[in-house]
Amino acid sequence: MSASQIIKHAMIRDITHGENLCIIEPVNLYECTFGDNVFIGPFVEVQSDVSIGSHCRIQSHSFICSLTRIDDHCFIGHGVMFINDTFANGAPAKHKSQWKGAHIGKNVSIGSNATILPVSICDNVVIGAGAVVTRDITKSGFYAGNPARKLRDLEP
């Protein structure tokens, strides 16, 4: 190792959690909050200022960036990516004060490899695998595509 190399290891640091938190390492979790009965799969990163409610499941290889809020009873599939920087000026934000967070309501399931921009998703929504959510979702139902569009209502 040369003097100019910096190597950082995945870690769990400064998290707050309720009962029955299950973590499968390796993960990178820091300065975030988890409710009761949460499962975190391997190769997941949850950044600072993230709140994940109770009875949630975060599958492997997902990235949950700063300022994201996920309410209770949610499922986040494999490889789901949350975005907090919209590159509004054509480049990465120069300061984190320019970031925006996503809010995911209760009983939301997000399919594998979906991308969630800084939007709000209401309760009782299913996001299909590979969908790209670019706008707020205000009505429950099934959504899929790029950009994600409502396909149908949920069954009662």
RODREN-217413 format. One line per field, with one value per residue (C-alpha): residue number from 0; residue in three letters; x, y, z negated. Coordinates in nm, 4 decimals. Layout:
# residues N
num: c(NUM, ...) $
residu: c(ala, ...) $
x: c(X, ...) $
y: c(Y, ...) $
z: c(Z, ...) $
END
This chain:
# residues 156
num: c(0, 1, 2, 3, 4, 5, 6, 7, 8, 9, 10, 11, 12, 13, 14, 15, 16, 17, 18, 19, 20, 21, 22, 23, 24, 25, 26, 27, 28, 29, 30, 31, 32, 33, 34, 35, 36, 37, 38, 39, 40, 41, 42, 43, 44, 45, 46, 47, 48, 49, 50, 51, 52, 53, 54, 55, 56, 57, 58, 59, 60, 61, 62, 63, 64, 65, 66, 67, 68, 69, 70, 71, 72, 73, 74, 75, 76, 77, 78, 79, 80, 81, 82, 83, 84, 85, 86, 87, 88, 89, 90, 91, 92, 93, 94, 95, 96, 97, 98, 99, 100, 101, 102, 103, 104, 105, 106, 107, 108, 109, 110, 111, 112, 113, 114, 115, 116, 117, 118, 119, 120, 121, 122, 123, 124, 125, 126, 127, 128, 129, 130, 131, 132, 133, 134, 135, 136, 137, 138, 139, 140, 141, 142, 143, 144, 145, 146, 147, 148, 149, 150, 151, 152, 153, 154, 155) $
residu: c(met, ser, ala, ser, gln, ile, ile, lys, his, ala, met, ile, arg, asp, ile, thr, his, gly, glu, asn, leu, cys, ile, ile, glu, pro, val, asn, leu, tyr, glu, cys, thr, phe, gly, asp, asn, val, phe, ile, gly, pro, phe, val, glu, val, gln, ser, asp, val, ser, ile, gly, ser, his, cys, arg, ile, gln, ser, his, ser, phe, ile, cys, ser, leu, thr, arg, ile, asp, asp, his, cys, phe, ile, gly, his, gly, val, met, phe, ile, asn, asp, thr, phe, ala, asn, gly, ala, pro, ala, lys, his, lys, ser, gln, trp, lys, gly, ala, his, ile, gly, lys, asn, val, ser, ile, gly, ser, asn, ala, thr, ile, leu, pro, val, ser, ile, cys, asp, asn, val, val, ile, gly, ala, gly, ala, val, val, thr, arg, asp, ile, thr, lys, ser, gly, phe, tyr, ala, gly, asn, pro, ala, arg, lys, leu, arg, asp, leu, glu, pro) $
x: c(0.0000, 0.1426, 0.1332, -0.1331, -0.3909, -0.6851, -0.8803, -1.2089, -1.4037, -1.7806, -1.9156, -2.2097, -2.1728, -2.3982, -2.7314, -3.0490, -3.2889, -3.5865, -3.6209, -3.5290, -3.3034, -3.1511, -2.8438, -2.6614, -2.3074, -2.1256, -2.3231, -2.2507, -2.4961, -2.4274, -2.6157, -2.9565, -3.2623, -3.4531, -3.7832, -3.8751, -3.8448, -3.6328, -3.4249, -3.1202, -2.9654, -2.5980, -2.4226, -2.6721, -2.5768, -2.8009, -2.6620, -2.6997, -3.0342, -3.2348, -3.5337, -3.6743, -3.9950, -4.0943, -4.1554, -3.9474, -3.7246, -3.4329, -3.2943, -2.9322, -2.7382, -2.9780, -2.8629, -3.0674, -2.9201, -2.9355, -3.2702, -3.4815, -3.7753, -3.9429, -4.2571, -4.3724, -4.4396, -4.2299, -4.0340, -3.7322, -3.6201, -3.2682, -3.0589, -3.3034, -3.1349, -3.2575, -3.1329, -3.1017, -2.9098, -3.0975, -2.7952, -3.0182, -2.7226, -2.5934, -2.3399, -2.3319, -2.4521, -2.1675, -2.3263, -2.5554, -2.8025, -2.9045, -3.0039, -3.3668, -3.5084, -3.7656, -4.0583, -4.2061, -4.5464, -4.6726, -4.7232, -4.5089, -4.3236, -4.0465, -3.9281, -3.5680, -3.3515, -3.6018, -3.4668, -3.6432, -3.5736, -3.6522, -4.0291, -4.3134, -4.4932, -4.8252, -4.9382, -5.0309, -4.8237, -4.6351, -4.3450, -4.2466, -3.8959, -3.6754, -3.9167, -3.7854, -4.0013, -3.9555, -4.2719, -4.4759, -4.7215, -5.0415, -5.2797, -5.2333, -5.1877, -4.9332, -4.6726, -4.4077, -4.1923, -3.9546, -4.0905, -4.3164, -4.6866, -4.9917, -5.0950, -5.3925, -5.5491, -5.4645, -5.7098, -5.9272) $
y: c(0.0000, 0.3369, 0.6452, 0.8036, 0.5249, 0.5490, 0.2323, 0.2468, -0.0575, -0.1104, -0.0595, -0.0035, 0.3298, 0.5516, 0.3864, 0.3950, 0.1009, -0.0688, -0.4361, -0.7293, -0.5553, -0.8217, -0.7250, -0.9509, -0.8217, -0.6728, -0.3496, 0.0195, 0.1814, 0.5137, 0.7860, 0.6385, 0.5116, 0.1814, 0.0817, -0.2602, -0.5840, -0.4525, -0.6763, -0.5405, -0.7703, -0.7852, -0.5199, -0.2508, 0.1090, 0.3311, 0.6816, 0.9502, 1.1179, 0.8168, 0.6866, 0.3384, 0.2408, -0.0830, -0.4151, -0.3193, -0.5416, -0.4033, -0.6624, -0.6951, -0.4416, -0.1531, 0.2047, 0.4373, 0.7855, 1.0669, 1.2365, 0.9326, 0.8426, 0.5020, 0.4398, 0.1101, -0.2212, -0.1541, -0.3899, -0.2665, -0.5212, -0.6130, -0.3353, -0.0494, 0.2914, 0.6083, 0.9405, 1.2659, 1.4823, 1.5751, 1.7395, 2.0462, 2.2563, 1.9910, 1.8530, 1.7046, 1.9469, 2.1422, 2.1224, 1.8766, 2.1599, 2.1208, 1.7540, 1.6465, 1.3377, 1.0772, 0.9892, 0.6397, 0.5834, 0.2770, -0.0608, 0.0180, -0.2534, -0.1512, -0.4113, -0.4999, -0.2493, 0.0348, 0.3894, 0.6358, 1.0067, 1.2550, 1.2036, 1.1256, 0.7922, 0.7546, 0.4489, 0.1161, 0.1262, -0.1387, -0.0195, -0.2701, -0.4054, -0.1698, 0.1245, 0.4793, 0.6963, 1.0568, 1.2166, 1.2015, 0.9130, 1.0294, 0.7384, 0.3777, 0.1147, -0.0691, 0.1453, 0.0393, 0.1688, 0.4528, 0.6909, 0.4955, 0.5138, 0.3672, 0.0346, -0.0481, -0.0217, -0.2614, -0.5445, -0.4759) $
z: c(0.0000, 0.0986, -0.1214, 0.1035, 0.0647, -0.1708, -0.2386, -0.4278, -0.5315, -0.5335, -0.8815, -1.1089, -1.2903, -1.5005, -1.4186, -1.6245, -1.6112, -1.7711, -1.8609, -1.6354, -1.3851, -1.1567, -0.9534, -0.7089, -0.6615, -0.4840, -0.5000, -0.5330, -0.7754, -0.9418, -1.1290, -1.0379, -1.2246, -1.2032, -1.3648, -1.5076, -1.3091, -1.0241, -0.7957, -0.6117, -0.3486, -0.2490, -0.0418, -0.1443, -0.2168, -0.4275, -0.4664, -0.7311, -0.7967, -0.6755, -0.8695, -0.8050, -0.9838, -1.1528, -0.9736, -0.6687, -0.4567, -0.2560, -0.0131, 0.0975, 0.3033, 0.2343, 0.1788, -0.0413, -0.0293, -0.2822, -0.3508, -0.2547, -0.4800, -0.4525, -0.6588, -0.8155, -0.6363, -0.3267, -0.1029, 0.0908, 0.3527, 0.4632, 0.6130, 0.5544, 0.5853, 0.4173, 0.5591, 0.3620, 0.6088, 0.9249, 1.0912, 1.1306, 1.2479, 1.4869, 1.2389, 0.8892, 0.6215, 0.4656, 0.1209, -0.0502, -0.1224, 0.2453, 0.1967, 0.1712, 0.0028, 0.1003, -0.1237, -0.0943, -0.2567, -0.4442, -0.2741, 0.0284, 0.2205, 0.4586, 0.7124, 0.7879, 0.9712, 0.9431, 0.9219, 0.6931, 0.7428, 0.4618, 0.4772, 0.2416, 0.2764, 0.0951, -0.1061, 0.0585, 0.3759, 0.5727, 0.7883, 1.0585, 1.1094, 1.3074, 1.2788, 1.2621, 1.0365, 1.1466, 1.0058, 0.6860, 0.6638, 0.4935, 0.5634, 0.4569, 0.7248, 0.9394, 1.1182, 1.3702, 1.6540, 1.7276, 1.6271, 1.3903, 1.4745, 1.3065, 1.4565, 1.2368, 0.8938, 0.6131, 0.5472, 0.2402) $
END
